[in-house]
């Protein structure tokens, strides 16, 4: 893990190239909004994590992709740039936003993603921006690589070239979890891939998959009776002799309900031990197998006689990596667990991710049953979490005490194939169970008895089923997990009015399951997809096999009840049984066919589900099934022709829907491919490789755009590179060199459909050719082009906007009289540093900055009319490694006028604006204090060596994190209290200025109903300094002093300032007069430090210290 950190709103990143590109592609119109989750603590969050998105908006930050490319994001999480890995400067990039996530996908990885060899989440910058990744792997790239064969050469090459940290060896999936240092990510990528075709890459020999080592989160007196546990206990079944592994936040072994119950424990999480500081795992374990001792049996778990394995796979904030959880699974199975409870999960994808793979393999190889939460993202369709989405998982949704489906319970169909999930439901609303002493759940849950609290979630439903499985395992010790799963799903009680996608087969009933001698195989039926149109659909028949585990023949009466996509009954005859009755011989099997006839759906398309109920012999067997009746869809054929008029050998396309979630990468042999997509309006963006491109040397491409493909019939589109024309943009200086030429497209379809595509880049050596294919129809289309030219210390930036379509070539010239002049000073306090300054127009999504030595002043000309311009500055060391970066927000300029700006110079220190401060939302405290904003007030990033934030409550130390507040947070008790927050950082290598910055804040706070700004103040010192951060020795120095935040203006009660000339060892009070302090600088090579103490009129205080604020020369 990298040691140096970054202050500001960013994670460390290493730059190995200095060309930056940015752009946005969105396809979010059809994405569901975030669903309600009224269940408190159902999915425990990292302190402050509910505000991750809001905190991202308060500052610019960056993430490193597995390719080694670094993506820069703005305050709102929008992609604003990329620092390209060496050798990847010319690889086109697509940026797609859908369902609230932004993906940055280089063109050469699209085939690997399409083949499901490469995890698309590795390019999901929204996901990668989550603070939990930084907490675990710092700025390293967390991946899981699986291999083919015992000793693949690719593994040895990967370790030799990139030297990754092995976080875990995962034998169940023949893989390993790795943390790849950001400055070695490009080396790792080269070892994992090989050149292929069409400007694409293939996996290196021996590499099976490359996936993100993702983050998962943690998703009884009446509830045990609800599933029939008391009757099971009365019959003598309490789980004795069975082991349940709880993979969670730990178990409070000191709670009386677990005395002598925990057979073994092991910590796999980022926490220091197995202690449950969050409380989620203790609550889950209590539901599954707590003894109820402290409550005299009232809050006894479902299987109170079972032993427990405590596998702590989630940290003290309720989060864990995929690899940590997989390692916990492997350990649990090795310890002999018959049942494994995972009340956790994360987003699912169509691919089989490493977590799902591990569940399937371990279930098959060990016979254990993995009982997994469906997730708390309901009631929206296809919201089942992974790994609950695994085939082998017994996936559990939640109902309340009246068997009504909980509104937070995730529902199917399963992403990718439309299969039935969840498998069943169990009580998960207001469940009382054991509370870990001192934990967050104890503080936040609703007390129901001493040592017990009530919380809700599918996390609570899952251990009900895990406990039920333990009772079955006790009665039938020779049963496999698969058999237990079949018995539990067969014996459920159906909820009224719910489809199989909502409840699976129904609510678990363990008393019935214990008596169950008839089970169905498979547990659920997948009919697959019937392609539109449906008039000629062929009926699909599947068999349900009934297995009789008893000693007497049983005759079953069969019924099938279908439900349509809108929750109404399916048309009569859509699901039919081959027989209404079947006799299953003792110890044998009997099969009955069930047919789905999708011709009968009329005009209603989508997912249809069926529940087959077989009754007889005093028991019933329930089986769920589903078929996807495809919505109106058509074949889209893409033909590509190169500049020679022949089928293009190297090409790729991206199909993006305006009002659908369609986002698909296309390529194919002989210049052609066909894809099926729902009726709708799409963008089809196509790159056709330039002549001379080969598998190893990709020379670039012509970019052709079809901005409005109306797919209402089978359609063929031809993209002919011969129709592309040159884009040429020139500036006044004929001796300047063009370093960037970029084009971008955005299109809107009404108020609910938007797509934007950033495409190819060119420069003075290669140029760029573009063409529009077809018309724009109902789409409001806009295209922008931008360019950067440079000569010595002067940059020229101009742009062009085209309304009504995409460019088929462009020729434009900007005169100097149309431009404003910016004199941009760029500082550096240590020698040998390089800088990149990029100037960006509001209309476009691309920019490039030239690399120059620091410190220096650059003259920048910008086309003034029709745009607002922002600027980005980055400092690199001599090796090209990123050290600091700052940005200035958009503003207008007037042609002919001159403006001044400074980046990266002292005094660096805390800075507050409308987005910054300390905040509380409910009981989560977090903040953005910008502790190393530069002297001009620009926010940004800087590496630092160490940091610490300590919170005191009513005079006592409450919590501490080894991080600045901008990257951490705290969960507080709800009551009103006096707080002191102390945050400090130190740095030395990247800057000789502000080598230690600390601030201490006092305020009063209690639980809030919404995000609320707490009192916070910053003091800014703004002396005039040379660009190396120095001032003249022994000179009289006036230093303006500005108070920001809650004590600003008329709210200021008192302000005192001290100055130190020995690095903060001794301080001298200095009077503030007319907004400034004045003193005599020390001699040559001296330093000046500042300390300020502030009190506002409400009694809130700040004590701020900046050591070595500037130096003397």
N, C-alpha and C positions, 0 to 999 in steps of 0.2 A: 504494500500500500504506500502511496506517495506520502511523504512526510510534510512537505510544505503545503500550506493551505491558502485559501484566498478570502480576502475580505470584500464585502459588497454583496451583490446578489448573484453569485456565480460559484461554480466549482472549478477547480484547477483544470487547465487544459494546456496541452503543448502544441505549439504551432510549428509545423514543418514546412509550411508554405505560406505565402502572404497574400495570395489572391483570395478575395472574399466574394461570395455570391449569396444572394438571398432571394426568397420568393415564397409564394403561398398558393397552394391548391386546396380548395375546400369543397367538400361534398357533404354538407352537414344538414341539408334541409329536411331529410327524412329521418334524421337521428332522433330517438326519443329523448326528452328532457330527463334530467336526473330524477329518479323516482323518490318518493317520500320514504323515510325510514324513521318511523315514530318509535322504534324500539330502542330505548336507551341502552348504550353500551353493548348492543348486540354484536357490533364489530368494533372492538376497542381500537382506539386510534392513538398514534404517537402524539405526545403532548403538542398541541397546536396544529396537528395535522389537518383538521377540517378546514384550516385556512391556508393550506399549501398554495392553492390557486391564487388566493388574494395576495399572499406574500410574494408570489412570483410577479404579480403585477407591479409591485413596488420597486423592482429593480431588474436590470439586465443581467442575464446569466448565460451559461453555456454548458453544453454536454458533449461528450466525445462518443462518436459512433464506433462500432466494431471495426469499421474500415480504417479508422484513424482520423477521419474527417471530424472537425469540431464545428458544432452548430451553435450559433449565437442567437439568443432569444431576447425580445424586448420585454418591457414591463408587463405587457399583457399576454406574454407567452407566445407571441408571434415570431416566426423565424425572420431574423433580420440579417443573417450572414452565415458564412461558412469559412473556416480556415482549412484549406484542403491539405490532405496528407501528401507527402512528396510523391510525385508520379501520378497523382489523381486529379491534377488541376483541370484537365480537359474532360473529365467524365461528367456528362449531363446529370442533373439532379431534378427530381420531381418532389414537390412538397404538397402533401394532401392532408386536409383536415376533415375528419369525420367522427361523429359521435363524441365530440369534445376532445379528441386526441389529434395531434399533429404528427405526421410521419414525414421524415426526410429520407427519400429513397434514391440513392445513386442508380443510374440506369443499368450499370453492369451487374447489379445484384438481383434484378427482377426475375431472371430465370430461376435462380436458386430459391427465391421465395415461392415462385409458382410451383416448383417441384417439392416444396415443403421440406427442403433441406436446411433452409435458413429461416430463423424466427423473425417475423416482421416486427415484433416488439423491440428488437435491437435497433430499430430505426424510428421508434415512437418516442419523440423527444419530450412529449408530455409525461409519459411514464418515466423516462430516464431522469427527468427533472425532480422527481420526488425526493424529499429529504432523506427518506429511509435508505436510499442507495448510498448517499454520501456518508451516512452514519456507519454503514457496514464496510464499504470498500473505498471510502474516500473518493478520489477522482479516478480510480481504476475502473475499467470496463468489466462488469461481472457477467461471465458467460458459463454455460454448460456445453461441453463438447462431448458428443458420443462418437464411438469408433466402431469400425468393422474389423473383426479379428482381434487376436490377443495382443499382438505387438505391432500396431500399424506404424509405418515409417513417418506418417504425418505427425504423430504424437511426438516423436523424438525431434523432428524438425521444428515443431511449434515451441517446444521447451528450449531448444538450442537458440532459436532466433529471437524469441520474445521474453524468455525467462519469466513466465507468469507465476504468480503465487497459487499453489494448489490449495484450495479451501476445503475440498473434500473429494475423496475417491468414491464413485457411485457405481458399485459393482452390479446393481440390479439393472442398470441401463447401459453398462459397459462404457462408462463415461467418467468425467471429472469436472468439478466446479473450479473455475479459474478466475482470478482477478488479474487482469492485464493492465499494466501501467499505461496511462494514457499516451506517454511518449514512446511506447512500444506496441501500441495497438496496430499501427500500420504494418509492423514486422509480423505480428501474429496473423493479420489478415492475409498477408502474402503466403504464409506457411499453410493456412487453412484452405486456400483456393488455388486454382490454376486457370489460365486463359482458356476460353471455350469458343463459342461462335457468337456472331451478331453483337460484338462488343460486350459479351457477357462473360461471366466467370462460372467455373464448375468447382465442386468440392474436390479438395486434394484427395488422392487415393488413400483409403482407410478412414476418411472422415464421413460419418453417417449424418450427423446433424450438428448445427451450431445454434444454440438457443440462449435467450436472456436468462440469467439466474434471477428470476423475478422475485417480487415481494408479495407475500400473501399476508392476510390479516385475519385475526380471529373473528369469525363471523358470529316444595315439590309435593306437598301433601296431597293436593288434588290431582296433579298431573300424573303421578304414578298410577293412581286408580283409573284415570282416564284411559290408559292403555292396558288395563287388566292385570297390573303387577300384583296387587294384593291376593288375587285368586291364585296366581302362580306361586306366591310365597306359601299360601295355605296348602298347596299341593306338594310343597317340599322343595321348590326350586328357587334358590336365591343367588345362583352363580358360583356356588362353592366349587373349587377345583378349576375354575376358569380364570384366565388372565386377560384383563382389558388394558390396552395401552392407550394412554391419553397423551396425544401430541398437541401441546398447547403452550401456555405461558408458565407452566410449572404447577405444582400442587403444594399447598401449605401443609406440610407434614405435621406441623404442631397443632393443627385443628383436631379436636377429639374425634371427629368423624372418620379420620384416616389413621388412627392409632393402630399400628401393627398391620396396616393394609397395603402399604407400598412395598412391593417386592424388590424393586430396583429403580434407580433413577440416573439420568444422564443429561447433561446440558449440551445442546447442539446450537444454541442461539448465540447472539452477540453479547448477551448478558454474562455476568461473571460467575453465576452459579444457578442452581435449580430453584431457588426461592421464587415464589410467585408474588411479585410486587404489583402486578396488574390485577390479578384476581380472577381472570377469565378461566384459566385452567382449573383452579380450585372449584369454581362453580360448576364447570362441566363434569369434573370427576365426581363431584357430590351427586349430581343427577344420575350418573351412570352407576355408581357403586358406593356412595357414601353410606356409612353405618347409621347416621342419624343420632349418634350417641349424645351429642350436646343438646339435642331437642327431644331426647327421650323417644326417639323413633319417628317423630312427626315428619321430619324432613329426611327420611331414609331414601336412598337411591333405588333404582330399579333392580340392581343386582348387588345387594349389600354383602353378599358372601364372597364376591369375586375379589381377586387380588388386582392390584393396580401397578402399572409401569408408568413412571413419570418421565416422559421424554419432553424436555423443554426445548421446543423448536421455534417459539416466538419469544421475542425479547420483552423487556419490561414495559414497552409501549404497545405490545400486541402485534408486532410485525416479525416476519421471518423470510429468509431467502428460500427459493425452491430447493437449493442444494441442502440447506440445513434440514428442511422438512423430509427430503428423500433420505438423508442420512438417518434421521430419526425413525423413518419407516423401516429401513433395513435393520436397525438395532432392535426395534420392537419385535420383528419377525424372528430375529436370531435369538431373542430372549424367550421365545415360545408363546407370544401373544396369539390367542385365538381370535380376538376382536381388536381392531385398531380404530380409535375415534379421532377424526379430524374435523373439529369445529372451526374450520378456517377455509380460506379460498381467495381467489383473485379472478381477474377477467379471463374469459375463455376465447379461444381462436379456433378456426376450422381445423387447424393442424392438431396432431397428437403431441402435446408438449411433454417435456421430461417428467413432470409430475404425474400426468395421466399414464404415461408409459410405465413409470415405476409402480403405480397402483395395479395396472393390468398384469405386469410381470410377477410382482410379488404375490398377488392373489393366486395366480396360476401355479406358481412354484411352491408356495408355502401352505396353501389351503386356508390362510387367514381371511377374515372378512374385514374390509375397509368400509367403515360407516362414515359418510362425509356430508357436511352441510351443503345444501343447495345454494345458499347465499342469501343476502338480504337486499337484493336489488329489484325486488318485485314492486308492483305487479306487472312489469313490462315483459313482453314476450322475448324468448331467447336470452334470458338473463342468468341462466345457470352458471355458477362459478366453476372454475377448475381448481382442484382435481375432482370435484363432484361430478364433472362431466365425463369421467372415465367410464368405459363400458363395465368394468368389474365392480365399480363403486356401488354401494347401496346408498343412494342419494336421498337426503331427507329434507322435505319442506316443513313448514310450521303452520299449525292451527291453534286457535284459542281454546278455551275451556268448553266452548259450545261446538267445537269441531268446525268453526268457520275459518276459512283460509286467512292467515295473517296477511295484511296488505303489503308487508315488506318481503314476504317469502318469494324467492326467485322461482320463475316458471320456465317451462320449455316453449317450443321445441328446442332441442340441443342445437347449438351453433354448428353449422357445417353440413349436417345430414338430416336434420329434422326429427331425430329419434326422441323417444319418450324419456324425459327427465322432468321432475324428480321421480324416484321409484315409489315413494310413499311419503306420508306426513306423520308428524307427531306433535305433541304439545310444545309450544315454543313462546307463548305469550305470558308475561308476568309469572315466571317460574321462580319459586323460592328454593334456594339451595345455599350451601356453605359459602361463607365469605372469608377470604384470606385476610388475616389481621393486618391492618395498615395499608391495604391495597386500594387502588383506585376504584375497583368495583365495590368494595366495602363502603367507600365514601360516597359513591355516586348512585349505587343501587338503592331501591326502596327497602328499608329494614322490615323484616317480617317476624323476626325473633332474634334473640341475642346470638350473634355469630352467623346469621343468615340474612340474605338480601334477595330481592326479586328483580330480575332483569329479563329481557326478551330477545329473541332472535332464533334463526335456524341453528345457531350454535347451541341453543338450549334444547331444541328438538332432537338434534343428532344423538346426544348421549342417552336419551330415552330409548332410542332404537339400539344403540350399542349395548345398553344394559339388557334389553330384550333378547338380543343375539346371544349374550352370555348365558341367559337362562336356557335357551335352546341348546347351546353347546354343552351345558351341564347335563341336560336330559339325553342328548344324542351325541356322546363324545366322539363318535366315528363320523359325524357329519362334517363335510367341508364347508367353508364359508359360502360357497356358491349354493349349496343345498340350504343352508340357513337363510340366505337371502331369498331363495325361492319360497320357503315356508312363510317368511315374514310378509312378503309382498302378496302371497296367495291368500292370506288370512285377514286382510285389512277390512276396515269398515269404510264404505264410500261416503264422501260428503255430498250433500245434495247440491246439484247445479254446477258441479265442477268437472272440467274435462281432465283427461289423463295428463295433459300438459301442465295442469295446475296442481294435481294431487297424486299423480302416478296411479296406483291401484286404490289408494285410500289411506285412512289413518290406521297406524299400527295397532294391533290387538294381540299382545303377547299371550294372553290366556288361550285365545283361539289357536295361535300358532303352535303352542305346546301340544295341542290336541290334533294338530294337522297331520294327516297321513297321506293326503293327496297334494302334490305340488305340480306346478306347470313349468314346462321348459319349452322355449326360453322364458325368462321373467317378463319380457315385453316383446312385442312384435313390431318389426320395422318393415313396412311395405315399400318404402322408398318413394321415388318421385314419379308421378304420371305427367308426361309432357303435354303442354297446351298445344293445339286445341284438344278438347276432350271428347268430341263426338265420336272419335274412332279409338278411344282408349280401350285397351284390353284389360279385363279384370285380372287382378293380382291375387294369387292364393298363397297363403302361408299355413303351415301346420302348427297347432298347439299340441304338444305331447304331455299327457297327464301321467304322472308316475305315482303308483300306489305303494307306499312304504309300509302298509299294514298287512295283516294276515287274512283279511277277508276281501272278496270282490266288492267293488263299490260302483253303483250306477249313478251317473251324474246327469242332471238336466242342465242344458246349456242355453244361455241367452246372450245377446250382443246388443249393447247400447252405444250408439254413435253420437258424437258431438261435432258440430261444425266450427269453422274459424271464428264465428261471431258469438259462440256460446250457446247457440240454439241446437236442437236435435238435428242430427244428420238426416238427409232424405231417406225415406224408407227404401230398403234394398241396397243401400251403399255398402253396408257390412252384412254379410250373410254367412251362416254356419253351414257346413256340409251335413251336419246332423244335429238334431235337438237333444239327443241323448247318446251317451256312450258309457260302456261298462269297462272299468279298469280292473284287470285281474290283480289279485293279491301278489305283491312283489313284482308286478309287471307294469307295462305301459300301454297306452292307447292314444292314438292321434286323431285329431279332428281338424279338418281344414276350415279356414276362415278366409273369405274372399272380400276384397275391397273393389268396388265397381265405381270408379271415379267419373264415369259417364253421367252419373245421376246427380252431380252437384249443381247443375243449372249454371247460374252466373256467379256463384260464390266460389272463389278459389282460395287456396291457402291450406293450412294444416287441419286435417280431420283426425279425430282420435276416437278410439273405441275401447269399451270396457267389456270384456267377456267374463261372465259369471257362471261358474259351474257349481251346482248344489246337489248334495246327496250324501247319504251315510252320516248325517248329522254335522256336516261341515260344508263350507263353501270355498271356492278357489277363484280368485280374481286375477285377471291378466289384462294389462293395458297394451294398446297398439296404436300406431299412427301411420298416416299416409299423407304425403304432400301433393296436393292438387295444384300443379304449377300455375301461377298467375299468367296472364297473357304475355307471351314471350316470343322472341323471334331470333333467327340466326343472323348475325352480322359477320360478313366476310370482308376481310381487309386484304387488299392487293397493293403491293408496293413495287415501284419501278425506280431503278437508279438513274443516274444522269445519262447512262448509255441506252436507256429505254428498255432494258432487260429486267426480269424479276430481280429485286434487290437481294443479294446474298446476306447482307448485314443490316438489320433494321429492328426497331422495337416501337411499340405503340402503348399508349395508356388510355384506357376507357374509363371515363368518370361521369357519373350521373348527376344531373342538376337536382333532381328530387328523389333520388334513390340512394342507397348505400353502395351502389356499384362503384368499385375502384379496382380495376384489374389491369395487370401488365400483360401485354401480348407480344409474341414473336412467333416465328415459324419458318419452316424450310421453304425454299423456292419463292420467297417473297410473299407468301400467303398464309393466312390462318382464318379460322372461323370460331366465333364465340357466341354463346347464347345469353341473351339478356332480356329482362322485362321490358315491356312497352314503356317508352319514355323518351326524354330528350337528353342527349349525351354530348360531351366533348370527346373528340378522338384526336389525341396529340401523337404525332408520328415523327420519329427520327430515322432518316435514311443515311447510312454511313457514306462518307465521301469516298471517291475513288482512291484506291491505294490502301484502304483500311484492311487489316488482317486480324486474325484472332489475337496476335500478340501486340500489334501496333494499331490502335484505334485513332484515326486521324480527325475525328469529328463527324458532324452530320449536317445535312439540310433538315430544316425543321418545318413540317407542314401541319396545319391545324384545321380540323373540321369543327367549327365552333358550335354547330347546332345539328346534330345527327338525330333526326326524328325517326325513331325505331318503331314503326307501326306496321311493318311487314318485313319479310326476309329481305335483307339489304346487302348490297355489295358496294364498297367504297374503294376507289383507286387513288393512291397517293403517288404522284409522279414527280420525281425530283427535278425533272426538266422544266417544270413550271415555277420552280422557286427562283426568286430574284434577289439581288444583292441588297443588303441593308448598309447604307453608307451615311455616316454622320461626321461632319468635320467642324473644326474650331478655328479661331483666328490665327493661331501660331502654326505656320507651315512646318516648322522644325520640330514640333512636338511629336511624340510617339504615342500611338493609341495602345493602351494597355487593357481596355475592356470595351466590349460592345454587346449589349444584352437586350433581349426582348421579353416581354411578359404579356399575358392575356388574362383578362377577367371577364366573366359573363354572368348575367343575372337573368333568371326566369321568374318574373313576378317577385313577390316578397319572400318566398320560401325556397328559392333555389339559387345557389351561388357556387361558381367554380372559378378558381384562378389557377393558372399554370405558369410557372417559371420554366423557361426552356433553355435553348442552347446559348452558349457564349462564344464570342469571337474576339479577335484583336487585330492589330494592324497586319499581322503576318498571315492570318488565315481568313478573316472575314466571316460573314454570316449571311446565309441565304434562307428566305422564308417564303411561305405561300399559304393562302387561305384556300381550303377545299370546301366547295358548297357555300350556301348562304348562311345567314344568321337567324332566319325565321323569326320566332317570337322572342329570341334572346337579345337582351341589351348587352352588346359586346363592346369592350374597350381594350385597346392594346397600348402599351407604352414601350418606348425604346430609350435606352440611355447609353452614354459613352463616357469614358475617361481618357484624356490625353495628358501627357506629362512631359516636361523638359526641365532638367535640373531641379530647382526648388519651386517650380510652378506647376500647378494642376489646373486643368480645364474640365469642367463638368457640365454636360448639357443633356437635354432629354427631348422627347417628342411624344405626343399623345394622339392616338387615332380613335375616334369614336365611330362605332358602327361595324367593327369587324377586326380581323387579324391582318397583319402586314403581308402583302405580297411585294416584298422589297420596300425600300425607303431611301430617299436621298434628301438630306437636309444640312444646312450650314448655319452656325450661330456666330453672329458678329460680336466683337468685343463691346460694342455700345449696348448690347442687350444683357450684359453680364455685370454682376456685383463682384467686388473684390473683398476677400477675407484674408487678413494677415493672421496666421495661426501659429502661435508659439507653442512648442512642445518640449517639455522639460525632461531631464534625467539627472539624478544626483549621483549616479555611479557611472564610471566610464565603460566604454565598449558596448553600449546598448544601441539597439536598432528600433526604429519606430515605423508604424504604418498608420497613415491618416487617410480615412475614407469619408467622402462627402456624398450624401444620399438624398435624392429628390423624393418628395412624398408620393409621386405618381408611380414610381418604379420599385421593383423588388430586387435590384441587383446593384452591387457596388464593388469596386476594386480600389485598393490602396497600394501605392508604391512604397517599397521598403527604403528607408533612409537612415543615416546615422543620427544619433541624438547627442546633445540637445540641438535644436534647430528651429528656424522659422520658415514656414512654407506659405507661399502665396497661392490662394485658391480662388479661381474664377468660377462663378455659377450663373447659369441662365436664370434671370430673376423672375420674369413674368410667368405666372401660371403654376408655380410650385413653392412649397416650403421645403427647407433643407435641414437635415440633421447631420451631425458629424460623429465619427467613431475614431478613437485613438487607441493603439495598442503598443506596449513596450515588450520587446523580446531581448533575450540575452544573445551573446555572440553565436550560440549553437542553434538559435531559432526557437528556443523554448519561451513560451508565454510567461510574462511576469506581472503585467498590469494592463488595465484597459479602462478607458473612460469614454463617456458619450455626452453629447449635448443635444437636447430635444429640438424638434422642428421649429423653424421660424422663417418668416418672410424676409426677403432682401429687396432692395431697390437698385435697379440698374444704374451704374455710374457711381455708386457710393462705395466707401471703404469701411470695413468692419474689423474689429479686433477680437481675438479669442485666445485663451491659454488652456492647455491641458497638462496634467501630470506634473504640477509644481506645487510647492508648499504654500500655505501650511495645510497638511493633510489632517483631517480630523472629522468628528461627527458632524452630520449635516441633516437638518430636518426640512421636509417640504410637505405638501398635501398628502403624499403617499406614505410618508415615513412616520415613525414614532413607536410607542409601545401600545399594544392593543390587548383587549380581553374580549373573548366571545364565549359566553357561558362561563366555563371554568378553565378555558384554555388561554394562557398568556403567551404572547409572542411579540415580535417586533422587527422593525427595520430601522437601524440607527445610522447606517452608512458610516462606519467608524473611520474609514480612510477616504472619504470624499476629498477631492483635490482642492487647492486653494481657490480656484474659481467657482467652486461649488458643484463641479461635475461629479455625478455619481458613477460608480463602476466597480472595478475589481482590482485587487492586488493580492499577490501571494503574501502569506505571513507564516511565521514559524510556530507560534503557539497561541492559545486563547483559553479563556476561562470565563464562565458566567455563573455567578452565585446569587441565589435568591434567599433572602431572610424574611421570615414571617413573625411579626410581633417580637422582634428582637432575637429570634433563634434561627439558626441556619436551617433552611427548609429543603433545598435541593441545589445541586451543582452540576454543570455540564462543561466539558472541555471544548468549548466552542463559543464563538460570539453569538449574541442574541439573534442576529440575522439568520442564523442557521440552526437554531434550536428553539425550544419552548418548554413551558411547564404547565402541568395540570394542577389547579389550585382547589383547596376546600371552598365550599360555596359561601361561607360566612365572611362578614366584613372583617378586614384586618389591616394592620400597618405593614407595608412591605418596603424592603430595601433591595434594589437590584444592582449588582456590581458586575461590570463586564470589562475585560481587559484583553488586549492582544499585543504581541511583540513581533517585530520583524527586523531584518538586518541586511540580508543579502541583496534584495531587489531595490532597496532604497536606503539612503543614509538619513532620511528625514522621517520624523514621527515614528521613531523606532519602538516606542511604547505608547499606547493610547489606552486610557482607562476612563470610565465614567461610572458614577454611583448615583442612583436615582432613588428618591423616597416618595411614596404615595400611599393612599388608602384605596382599597378596592374590595368589592364583593361581586358575587355572581351577576352577570349581565344577561339580558334577554337577546342581545344581538351584538355584533362587533362594535366595540366602544373604544375610543381613543382614551388612554390614560395619560395623566400629566407627564410630560417629558420635555426636556429642554436641551438645547445644544448651544455652545458658545463658539463663534467663529472668529479666528484671528487672520487678518488678511494684509500682511505687510507686502511691500513691493520687493520682489526677489529676482535675482538673475535666474536663467533657465536651469542652472545646476543647483538651485535651491539655496543660494548663498546671498549674504548681504555684506557690505563693506565693514571691515573690522573697525572698532572704536568709533563708528559713526553714530550720530544721534538718530534713533530709530523710532519713527511714529508707526504704530500698529493699530489700525482700526479694529474695534471689538464690536461684534454683533450678537445679540441674544435672539435665539430662535425658539419656537415651540410655545409651551404653556406659560413661560415667564416673559414672553416678548411684549414689547410696547408698554401699555399701561398696566399689564399684569405683573410687572417686575417689582418686587419688594426690595431686594438687595442683590448687589453684585460686587464681589471682591476678586481681584486678579493678582497673581503672584508670578514672578519671573525667576528662573534659575539659569545660572551660567555654568553649572557643573553636572549636567545630566540629571537634575532633580534631587540631588543630595541636600542642597540648601536652597531656600526660597526667600525672596524679597517681595514684600507687598508693593504694588504699583497702583497708583490712583488712576481711575478711568475718568477722563475729562473730555466732554463733547464727543463721546463715542470712540475714544481712542486712548491708548497708553503710550507714553514716550519714555525712552531710556537710552543709555549708551551701550552699544554693542561691545562684547568682549573682544580681545585681540584675535589675530589670525588663527585659523583652524579651531576657533571656539564654537560653542553651541549655545542655543537659546531654547529654553523650555517654558511652557506656560501651564498655569494652574488657575482654574476659575471655580468659585463657589457662588451658587445662585439660589435664591429663594423666591418663589412666586407669592402672590398675595393670599393664596389658599394654604400656604405652609409647605408645599411640595418643594423638594430641594434637588440640586444637582451639584456634584463635585466632579470636575473634569480635569484630567491631566494629559498633556501632550509633551512627551520627552523628546528632545532634539527636534523641535519644530522646524528650525532652520540652522544653518551654519554660517560661519564668517570666513571671509577670504582676505 
